Amino acid sequence: MKLTYLYLTIAIVAEVIATSFLKSSDCFTKLIPSVVTVLGYSISFAFLSLTLRVMPIGVAYAIWAGAGVVLIASVGWLWHGQALDAPALIGLGLIISGVVVVNLFSKTVSH
């Protein structure tokens, strides 16, 4: 199961990198950011598919999407200067809480 979480982590990081470069690709008109975007999403989906060999799709996708949303919001804030107001921060906190609850208490996730 530890390898499954490693695969899922790689999938999340690759997706966050891809999405970060998607903004810089300027609608796929800039070569390097476009290549990083396509490579990042390819790596992300490849490792997400490896995760799905062991982890239920609903749980894996919830973790992948939830962590991705929080990390992308952080990237937007830190690198793109996109402000996060109180409701956004509360919502992101709820997403993090949901991922933690699924991982710690759900019987669908084998530890």
C-alpha positions as MATLAB code, in Angstrom:
seq = 'MKLTYLYLTIAIVAEVIATSFLKSSDCFTKLIPSVVTVLGYSISFAFLSLTLRVMPIGVAYAIWAGAGVVLIASVGWLWHGQALDAPALIGLGLIISGVVVVNLFSKTVSH';
ca = [
       0.000    0.000    0.000;
       2.936    2.355    0.604;
       3.888    2.054   -3.062;
       0.303    2.947   -3.972;
       0.556    6.180   -1.993;
       3.895    6.922   -3.667;
       2.229    6.480   -7.075;
      -0.638    8.711   -6.010;
       1.782   11.366   -4.746;
       3.658   11.333   -8.060;
       0.320   11.628   -9.892;
      -0.678   14.626   -7.765;
       2.671   16.415   -8.121;
       2.755   15.827  -11.888;
      -0.800   17.146  -12.234;
       0.020   20.256  -10.209;
       3.115   20.937  -12.317;
       1.122   20.395  -15.517;
      -1.676   22.703  -14.422;
       0.815   25.351  -13.290;
       2.471   25.313  -16.702;
      -0.909   25.286  -18.463;
      -1.362   28.925  -17.479;
       2.136   29.735  -18.762;
       1.506   27.904  -22.053;
      -0.776   30.765  -23.141;
      -3.333   28.490  -24.828;
      -0.549   26.171  -26.044;
       1.176   28.938  -27.998;
       4.444   28.690  -26.024;
       6.438   25.526  -26.700;
       8.218   24.737  -23.409;
       5.255   25.326  -21.082;
       3.045   23.372  -23.510;
       5.438   20.404  -23.520;
       5.670   20.448  -19.713;
       1.866   20.540  -19.511;
       1.356   17.551  -21.808;
       4.173   15.570  -20.168;
       2.902   16.398  -16.686;
      -0.636   15.271  -17.426;
       0.650   12.110  -19.122;
       2.779   11.233  -16.102;
      -0.082   12.087  -13.758;
      -2.575    9.825  -15.520;
      -0.040    7.007  -15.819;
       0.636    7.036  -12.084;
      -3.036    7.527  -11.229;
      -3.783    4.391  -13.259;
      -1.144    2.488  -11.252;
      -2.809    3.708   -8.068;
      -6.159    2.354   -9.269;
      -4.779   -1.185   -9.332;
      -5.024   -1.191   -5.539;
      -7.078    1.773   -4.358;
     -10.800    2.210   -5.115;
     -11.365    4.750   -7.890;
     -13.596    7.012   -5.794;
     -11.081    7.267   -2.976;
      -8.074    7.699   -5.275;
      -9.804   10.365   -7.334;
     -11.023   12.214   -4.241;
      -7.487   12.356   -2.852;
      -5.954   13.222   -6.252;
      -8.468   15.961   -7.004;
      -8.638   17.360   -3.477;
      -4.890   17.579   -3.017;
      -4.549   18.986   -6.530;
      -7.096   21.739   -5.877;
      -5.394   22.806   -2.652;
      -1.916   22.728   -4.192;
      -2.985   24.595   -7.342;
      -4.678   27.262   -5.223;
      -1.392   27.595   -3.317;
       0.600   27.854   -6.562;
      -1.814   30.505   -7.829;
      -1.385   32.447   -4.621;
       2.416   32.120   -4.344;
       3.515   32.385   -7.984;
       0.695   34.125   -9.789;
      -0.320   36.570   -7.065;
      -3.914   35.335   -6.990;
      -5.401   36.288   -3.647;
      -7.339   33.816   -1.523;
     -10.087   35.352    0.596;
     -11.525   33.899    3.796;
     -14.244   31.796    2.105;
     -11.647   30.319   -0.280;
      -9.348   29.443    2.620;
     -12.238   27.883    4.556;
     -13.231   25.841    1.513;
      -9.673   24.656    0.988;
      -9.509   23.716    4.665;
     -12.666   21.652    4.243;
     -11.145   19.870    1.242;
      -8.041   19.030    3.276;
     -10.248   17.833    6.142;
     -12.189   15.593    3.758;
      -9.034   13.994    2.378;
      -7.753   13.391    5.922;
     -11.069   11.838    7.016;
     -11.112    9.511    4.000;
      -7.528    8.410    4.642;
      -7.774    7.962    8.390;
     -11.285    6.630    8.889;
     -12.649    5.121    5.705;
     -12.787    1.341    5.622;
     -12.502    1.478    1.808;
      -8.826    2.464    2.141;
      -6.620   -0.441    3.204;
      -3.694    0.628    5.348;
];
